[in-house]
Amino acid sequence: MGQPKALLSTRGLLPGQTLLDAHLTALAPYGQRCCVVLGAEAARIRSTLGPKVEVVENTNWEHTHLADSIALGLATFPDDT
């Protein structure tokens, strides 16, 4: 691939959008907050995100699993959401 999956182009499906952009666009109507958990290439991906996207970084991404990143993201939301 040569680049993070989040930055892959959606090609003809959603011109000009990355895979991450497409997900954020699809989720936008359903909530006021959006949290993205980043690991590898965090700085590169973060630079493509808008100001309303909350970012949590899994700095230990090489030694953790997907569930750990999900837990990090969920931890940013209050218990009553």
C-alpha positions as CSV (number, residue, x, y, z in Angstrom):
1,M,0.0,0.0,0.0
2,G,2.7,2.5,1.0
3,Q,0.4,4.6,3.2
4,P,-1.9,4.2,6.2
5,K,-5.2,2.5,5.5
6,A,-7.0,5.6,6.9
7,L,-5.5,7.7,4.1
8,L,-6.4,5.4,1.2
9,S,-8.5,7.1,-1.5
10,T,-12.1,6.0,-1.9
11,R,-11.5,6.5,-5.6
12,G,-14.7,6.9,-7.7
13,L,-17.0,6.1,-4.8
14,L,-16.4,9.4,-2.9
15,P,-14.1,11.5,-5.0
16,G,-11.5,13.5,-3.1
17,Q,-12.2,11.6,0.2
18,T,-10.0,9.2,2.1
19,L,-11.3,6.1,3.8
20,L,-11.2,8.0,7.1
21,D,-13.0,11.0,5.6
22,A,-15.7,8.7,4.3
23,H,-16.3,7.2,7.8
24,L,-16.3,10.6,9.5
25,T,-18.8,11.9,6.9
26,A,-21.1,8.9,7.4
27,L,-21.0,9.2,11.2
28,A,-21.4,13.0,11.4
29,P,-25.2,13.1,11.3
30,Y,-25.5,10.8,14.3
31,G,-23.5,12.5,17.0
32,Q,-21.8,15.7,18.1
33,R,-18.5,14.2,19.0
34,C,-16.2,12.0,17.0
35,C,-13.1,10.4,18.4
36,V,-10.4,8.8,16.2
37,V,-7.8,6.6,17.8
38,L,-4.5,6.7,16.0
39,G,-1.4,4.6,16.3
40,A,1.1,4.2,13.5
41,E,1.7,7.3,11.4
42,A,-0.5,9.3,13.9
43,A,1.1,12.7,13.0
44,R,0.5,12.1,9.3
45,I,-3.1,11.1,9.8
46,R,-3.8,13.8,12.4
47,S,-2.7,16.5,9.9
48,T,-5.5,15.5,7.6
49,L,-8.3,15.8,10.2
50,G,-10.5,18.8,10.8
51,P,-10.6,20.7,14.1
52,K,-13.8,19.0,15.3
53,V,-12.4,15.5,15.3
54,E,-11.1,14.5,18.7
55,V,-7.9,12.4,18.5
56,V,-6.6,9.9,21.0
57,E,-3.2,8.4,20.3
58,N,-2.4,4.8,21.2
59,T,1.3,5.4,21.7
60,N,1.8,1.7,22.5
61,W,0.2,0.6,19.2
62,E,3.0,-1.9,18.3
63,H,2.3,-4.0,21.4
64,T,-1.5,-3.7,21.8
65,H,-4.6,-5.1,20.0
66,L,-7.6,-3.5,18.3
67,A,-9.6,-3.9,21.5
68,D,-7.1,-1.7,23.3
69,S,-7.6,1.1,20.8
70,I,-11.3,0.8,21.1
71,A,-11.1,1.0,24.9
72,L,-9.0,4.1,24.6
73,G,-11.5,5.8,22.3
74,L,-14.5,4.8,24.5
75,A,-12.7,6.1,27.6
76,T,-13.0,9.6,26.1
77,F,-16.8,9.5,26.4
78,P,-18.7,10.0,29.6
79,D,-20.3,6.8,31.2
80,D,-23.8,8.1,30.3
81,T,-23.4,8.2,26.5
